[in-house]
Amino acid sequence: MSKLFLILICLVLLFSFGSLAHAPKNVTADFDLNNHILTVKVVHNVGEVSETHFVEEIMISHNGDKVIEQTTSRQLSDNQTFRYYMPGVQAGDTIFIDAYCSIQGEQTLEFKVKEE
């Protein structure tokens, strides 16, 4: 009986830990055509600095080709800003940005580069 109770407690804790995880809340982007800089802002509310629940990976595709894959090991604040140099981007191009949570979920943004 006590083994069954212990197993049930472990399962409840395991499932409740997973339910606390969530995908990044919001991803926004801006592209500076003059300097060829992509600025990505990611909102992922985790509270304080976290090394267990954070935006673990940012993947960026330009016109369908994956060009940047960045991994991180912690999150320092709920609002993060990433900047990337992308010299081949022109007005009218499409950029896809995927931000992945270290536990579960992702947020995707399709971004069309506008003329300045």
Helices and strands as residue ranges (DSSP letters): H 2-20, E 26-32, E 37-43, E 55-62, E 65-71, E 79-85, E 94-101, E 106-112
